[in-house]
Amino acid sequence: MKRIILKRGEERRILGGHPWVYDNEIERIITEVGSVASLEAGELADVESEGKTYLGRAFVNPASKIIARLYSPSKEGVDKGFFKRRIREAISRRATYDLRRESARLVFAEADQLPGLIVDRFVGWPVQTAQAELADFPRNFDEAEARFGLPLSWLVIQVLTVGMETRRNLILAALEETLGARNGDSLGLPTAIIERSNVRVRELEGLPLAEGLIKRFGAAETPYGVPDGVVIFENGLPFFAHLESGQKTGHYLDQKENHLHAARLIAGLSNVERPLEERQLMVLDACAYTGGFAIHIAHMAQTAQTLAVDSSREALETLKQNARLNGVEARISIEEADIFEFLRGQERARTRFDAIILDPPAFAKSHTQLKEALRGYKEINLRALKLLNKGGILVSCSCSQAIGESDFKRMIRDAAIDAGRRLLQLDFRFQPPDHPILVGYDESSYLKCGFYQVLA
C-alpha cells in the first residue's frame, strides 16, 4: 500500500474531521519500504502526517486537485462486503424515517464515509402524465396503497469520483443485495437503478458525464422499470418526479422540512393593515422549481394566492402536474422568468407581497466564486425585501456549500440595511437528517434556510 506523507501542519484539518487531501498539501508519496512512488487513479493509499501519525485510508486520483478522499480512519479494505456494511450503516442512521413510505437520501457521500457516492431512494407509484390520471390520483399514501398495492422504489445514484467509478460493479451488487429482499426489515426490492452522474465534479475528476438506466429488476416486460414519472409523497402530499430528466436526482429531498415550516408560518400570517375581507395573502415563490413550497402553502394557507416563478419551462410543467395532483391549480399561477429580471420588474411595478420564498440554484460552486455569489444573493434578497408588506415573511435559501452560515446571515443583514427594512429572524434551518453533516467538513453543511419577518 502506498503512503501519502503530508507537509508539516497539514494534518490538523484532517484530524478535525475533514476527509480531503489537496495536491499542494503533500510532502511526498512513498511505498511501504520508503521508496518514491507515484499514484494511480482509483487506487487506495494510506495518509500520514509528517510526524508519522496515521490519518486514514483514502481513494486517490492524481489528476484531481483533491488528490485523496479518506473513507476510513483504519487500514480497511474495499470489497463488496465493505460497501454493504457502509450502506447498512447509512440506512441505520435514517432510523427516524419510515423508509417503507418516505423517499430519502440513503447515502450522502463523505458524510456517510462513501466519498463521491450519492444514493437517493424514491418510494411511490408510476403514473402517466395525462391530466385525467394525475387529477384522479389518490391524495394520500394510504389511499394510493389501497388502490395500487405496495409502493415500488427506485434508486437514483450519482457516482462522482474515480474511486467510486472504478468500483461501480461492487457498488451495484452491494445495493442489490442490501436492498433486494422482501422480508424481515428489508426495504423491498427496487424496481430499477438509475444514474444521474451528469454534474461538473465528474469532469474535474477526469470522468465523462453519465446518466440513464443502469439496471432493471424483475421481468423485462414490466411497465415499472423506468416510468415517465413516479408519484411520491412528501409530508403526506403527492408530488410527481421525473427520475431520469428532473434536476439533480429528480426531486429535491433536502427541502422537505423547510417546505412544511414555511407553509405553517405563512398560514399563520395575519395582515392587520387590511380589512378582514381583503386579507387574501399574496405569495411569491421565486425559483419555484416543481412547486415544493407553493404546493405546501396552497394546502396550509387557504387564503393564499401564490405566484410561482422559475426560468425552467420543464420545471414549471412539472409544477403544473403537481398542482393538478393536489387539486390546487386555482391558487397557484405560473410565470417563466429570470429571477433577477422578474424582481426588478416587480419593483418597478410596485407590486407588494405578504410572503416571498427565494430558493435559487447554487450561485457559488467553489470558494473562488464566493464574492460574486454573495452579490447575487444580496441583490435578490434586497429586491424581495422591498416588495414585502410590513409583517411579511421572507424565506431565503442558499444551497451553495461555499457560503457558510455567517456569510449568509451577514448578506441578509446587509440586504435589509440597503432595503431600509428591519427584520426579525423567526428561525434558521439546514438540510434534514437524511443529508447528515460531518463535523469538520463544512462542505457537507451546504443548505441554509432563513425565516424572517419584516418589522418595519
CORHU-V585917 format. One line per field, one symbol per residue. phi: phi as a letter, one per 40 degrees, with the letter a starting at -180 (. if undefined). psi: psi as a letter, one per 30 degrees, with the letter a starting at -180 (. if undefined). A space follows every 10 residues. Layout:
phi: ???
psi: ???
This chain:
phi: .cbbbccdgc cccccchccb bccccccabb cccgccbbcb dgccacbbcc cgccbibbcb accbcccabc bacbcccbac cdcccccccc cccccccccc bbcaccbbfd cbfbdgbbbb bbbibcbccc ddcccccdba cccccccbgd ccbbcbbbbb bcdcccbdcc ccccccccbc bcafcccgcc cabbbbcbbc cccccgbcca ahccabbgcc cdcbcbcdab bbbbfgbcbc bcccbccfbh acccbcccdc cccccccccb cccbddcbcc cbbbbcfcfc gdcdcccccc bcccbbbbba ccccccccdc ccccdcgbdc bbbbacaccc cccccccccf cbbcabbbbc cccbcaccbc cccccccccc cccccccccd gcbbbbbabc ccccdcdccc ccdccccccg bbbbccaabb ccccbcbccg bccccccbab bbbcca
psi: klkjkllkff feeefffkgk klfgfkelkl lfgflklllk kflllkkllf ggkkflklkl jfflejfkjk fkflikljae eeeeeeeeee effhffkiff fkkljekibe fghikgkkjk kkkbkkllgk eeeeffkkgl eeeeeeefak lllkkklkjf leeeefgeee eeeeeeeegg kilbglflkk elkkkhhhlf feeffgklkk lakekklakf fkggdjlell klkkhgkkkk kjfffllcgf kjffgeeeee eeeeeeegkk jffllefghk kjkkjkhfbg geeeeeeeef jfgkjkjkkl fjeeeeeeee eeeeefhgef gklkkjlkee eeeeeeeefh kklfkkkjil lkfjflffge eeeeeeeeee eeeeeffklk flkkjklkgj ffjleeeeee eeeeeeeffh lkkkjelkla llffilkjkf ifffifkkjk jlkje.
